[in-house]
C-alpha cells in the first residue's frame, strides 16, 4: 500500500509532537510509548502473543497498524541465552501472518514471511514457536503478512 504522506511530513509531525509533548500541550495517544519504562516487558520461557490491528494517527491521517498484544511497538521480550523459548502466537488478522525476527538465529521454517519460507499462521489460528536461544543481544521482531510488513 502506498502512502501519500511524505517522509518530510512524517518527520515534521514527529518533531512537532515531541515539542508539544515536552511542553505538556499534547497528550500522546494511548498506544504511543513515551519512555522505555512504559513498554510492556515479558520475561521467562513461555509467552502468549496476539497479532491484530489497531488504529493509529501519527501524522494527522488515521491509519491501521499491525499490533502485537494490542500495542505498538509490541512487548519487549527478555530471554536468557541457553533457555528454550515457547511462544504461542494467535493470529487475529484476516490474512495469514507470522513473526519475523531480525538477526536471531532460527530455522527458516519458523522465521520468515508467511507464504515464502514459512506457511504462516492462518486467521484465527495459533502457532507455537519453540526454539533455543543461541546468542545474547538485542533483536527486533515484527509481524509479517506475505511481503507486507507492519503498516502505519
Phi, psi and omega per residue, in radians:
X1 nan 2.289 -3.111
X2 -1.669 2.310 -3.138
X3 -1.666 2.506 3.073
X4 -1.472 -0.171 3.133
X5 -1.349 2.183 3.130
X6 -1.388 2.829 3.095
X7 -1.046 -0.707 3.140
X8 -1.086 -0.745 3.123
X9 -1.103 -0.723 3.120
X10 -1.079 -0.849 -3.129
X11 -1.090 -0.752 3.118
X12 -1.103 -0.699 3.124
X13 -1.131 -0.742 3.111
X14 -1.146 -0.726 3.126
X15 -1.119 -0.803 3.133
X16 -1.083 -0.737 3.112
X17 -1.080 -0.693 3.112
X18 -1.131 -0.722 3.128
X19 -1.147 -0.829 -3.140
X20 -1.103 -0.690 3.118
X21 -1.132 -0.706 3.131
X22 -1.093 -0.575 3.121
X23 -1.502 -0.050 -3.130
X24 1.342 0.270 -3.090
X25 -1.627 -0.153 -3.082
X26 -2.363 2.245 3.093
X27 -1.673 2.132 -3.102
X28 -1.143 2.648 3.080
X29 -1.088 2.772 -3.061
X30 -1.078 -0.432 -3.115
X31 -1.436 -0.286 -3.042
X32 -1.355 2.341 3.096
X33 -1.646 2.141 -3.107
X34 -1.742 -0.255 3.088
X35 -2.709 2.712 -3.141
X36 -1.023 -0.488 -3.135
X37 -1.226 -0.257 -3.138
X38 -1.501 -0.244 3.121
X39 -1.105 2.548 2.970
X40 -1.347 2.156 -3.118
X41 -1.962 2.169 3.093
X42 -2.017 2.337 3.108
X43 -2.385 2.817 -3.115
X44 2.193 -2.616 -3.120
X45 -2.158 -0.194 3.140
X46 -2.213 2.313 -3.034
X47 -2.420 2.558 3.020
X48 -2.045 2.068 3.128
X49 -2.100 2.615 3.129
X50 -2.319 2.232 3.125
X51 -1.784 2.141 3.140
X52 -2.570 -2.872 3.137
X53 -2.035 2.656 3.079
X54 -2.536 2.492 3.095
X55 -1.305 2.462 3.087
X56 -2.381 2.781 3.051
X57 -2.593 1.629 -3.095
X58 -1.670 -0.639 -3.025
X59 -1.998 0.177 -3.105
X60 1.732 -0.114 3.085
X61 -1.984 2.044 3.133
X62 -1.087 2.394 3.141
X63 -2.425 2.971 3.033
X64 -1.962 2.293 3.132
X65 -2.092 2.638 3.004
X66 -1.357 2.325 -3.106
X67 -2.175 2.661 3.070
X68 -1.999 2.154 -3.043
X69 0.982 0.596 3.071
X70 1.338 0.125 -3.096
X71 -2.199 2.740 3.118
X72 -2.344 1.914 0.020
X73 -1.267 2.965 3.095
X74 -1.184 3.050 -3.106
X75 -1.100 2.631 3.006
X76 -1.374 2.224 -3.118
X77 -1.867 2.158 3.127
X78 -1.904 2.135 -3.132
X79 -2.206 2.831 3.053
X80 -1.942 2.367 3.088
X81 -0.987 2.353 -3.133
X82 1.691 -0.369 3.121
X83 -1.338 2.646 2.994
X84 -1.644 2.187 -3.064
X85 -1.800 2.394 3.044
X86 -2.094 2.106 3.107
X87 -2.062 2.086 3.031
X88 -1.702 1.977 -3.044
X89 -1.974 2.100 3.126
X90 -1.716 2.278 3.098
X91 -1.654 1.981 3.091
X92 -1.853 0.249 3.072
X93 -1.541 2.991 3.117
X94 -1.619 0.048 3.089
X95 -2.369 2.871 3.085
X96 -0.978 2.610 3.081
X97 -2.610 3.097 3.081
X98 -2.773 3.062 2.988
X99 -1.829 2.278 3.106
X100 -1.946 2.234 -3.079
X101 -1.882 2.266 3.113
X102 -1.619 2.087 3.052
X103 1.214 0.023 3.054
X104 -1.383 2.272 -3.086
X105 -1.335 1.826 -3.103
X106 -2.434 2.709 3.024
X107 -1.117 2.561 -3.095
X108 -1.050 -0.515 -3.087
X109 -1.268 -0.158 3.042
X110 -2.124 0.042 3.089
X111 -2.295 2.023 3.100
X112 2.746 -2.968 -3.101
X113 -1.628 2.324 3.120
X114 -1.016 2.376 -3.134
X115 1.602 -0.181 3.113
X116 -1.981 -1.458 -3.114
X117 -1.671 -0.046 -3.082
X118 -2.555 2.365 -3.079
X119 -1.142 -0.376 3.103
X120 1.605 2.966 3.121
X121 -1.797 2.095 -3.138
X122 -1.101 2.691 3.065
X123 -0.945 2.394 3.132
X124 1.072 0.366 3.103
X125 -1.967 3.011 3.137
X126 -2.246 2.540 3.059
X127 -2.231 2.451 3.120
X128 -1.848 1.989 3.030
X129 -1.538 2.287 3.093
X130 -2.415 2.153 -3.106
X131 -2.763 2.803 3.096
X132 -1.674 2.341 3.102
X133 -1.333 2.004 -3.035
X134 -1.747 -0.224 -3.140
X135 -2.610 2.558 3.109
X136 -1.513 2.938 3.126
X137 2.476 -3.014 3.107
X138 -2.027 2.237 -3.053
X139 -2.324 2.739 -3.114
X140 -1.895 2.475 3.073
X141 -2.406 2.716 3.095
X142 -2.823 2.866 3.089
X143 -1.357 2.680 -3.101
X144 -2.439 2.259 3.043
X145 -2.121 1.804 -3.036
X146 0.953 -2.221 3.127
X147 -1.538 -0.039 -3.114
X148 -1.542 2.130 3.061
X149 -1.534 -2.988 3.079
X150 -0.869 2.511 -3.138
X151 -2.012 2.430 3.023
X152 -2.572 nan nan
